[in-house]
Amino acid sequence: MAKVENQIIDLTSRLIQIPSVNPPGYTVNIAGFIKDWLNNLGFRSEVREYAKDKPNVIARVGRGKPVLILNGHMDVVPPGDETKWVYPPFSGKVVEGRVYGRGATDMKGGLAVIMTVFAELAPLVERQGSGTLIFSATADEETGGHPGVEALVRDGVLIGDAAIVAEPSGGFRYYIGEKGLCQVKLVAVGRPAHGSLPILGDNAIMKLVRAINKAEELINEFNRGIKLPSELIDAIKNSAEVYLEASRASGLNLTLSDFERVVGTVSFNPGVVRGGSKINMVPDHAELELDMRVPPGVSPNQVIDYLRNGLGGMADVEVLDISEPNYTSPGETIVRLIHEGIERVLGVTPKPIIVTGATDGRYLRARGIPTVVYGPGELALAHAYNEYVTVEDLLRTHDVMVYAVKRFFGLEK
Ligand SMILES: [Zn+2]
């Protein structure tokens, strides 16, 4: 046990010491390190590069079904103002049971855990002929995962019967779904005139303001009609508890039902507004960039149709970016095994969660691969200054994953 513990701590620390900041998201060095690490243990791996200097590393052992994918991304977000870090962001310093640095939680800790689990169990899977285990360290998750998991799934490299994505859920929780993305632009067009005689023009800013208010009303109305998949009701309640807990630190006076609403309905965030060119002109153009996140059971296209119909001629609705919400049924084998692992190994009844942001899990689910997100770290620490992961959580998630993977392949009753 002590050997595994030291290996995970050391790996987490070394992965942090190899910067892979995105943007630009170059993964040449870290992919090289992982490839060598696997090679030294006798595992062959393959490198696939879909964008320059953004290689992915994939190792595969055993043959036939079932196929289980372990996945983690190698890129991290920028460290921001380095003077705000107690320990330098790429130190990987280990202090009092914590490993510090950019990516400790999101998700070099998780990568270290799946690398270790792979190294331990791949020989067993191979020897017993019980299926195929795939390890994948991928690029570009922080900016959409297009030359990473998306390309690997499209090429048939990451195809399997189940997947574990080791993003930070924390040892006692796991994620079964995520909201989808619906980002649109509302565009109002008017007629220009001199600012001293506004009655001769048609003010696009005023039209946009009315359209924004109307859009908010429409989304509220749409939300009243949403029917969530019944198997997700508990997960949405659990998520609300987690977000409420995390919000306490900021001193906001929000309630559980506020968070249930934000997780289980379409959220509404006007993010950017532009319009007009001069104070003494009646503006003929104004636009809003609107970010909405849609819960499982709702398609972004339904929301867009609803807005278009409801706004009529008030403003045009242009699509900026959409992605479907997605989830894996709590009844799927891989989800049940992680659930059971947390119960039996850690002695805690875990809570499945839906997250409001997107992970690479969406590409796997889009191909029908049951996917559970489970890994060390805390959501609140991802992308934060002084990011760290606790050694305890690294070990917890490792032990639960070993439990789940062994049973997935029938290596242990
Ligand atoms: Zn991540």
Residues whose N, C-alpha, C, O or C-beta is under 5 A from the ligand:
A	BS01	ZN	D106 M107 E167
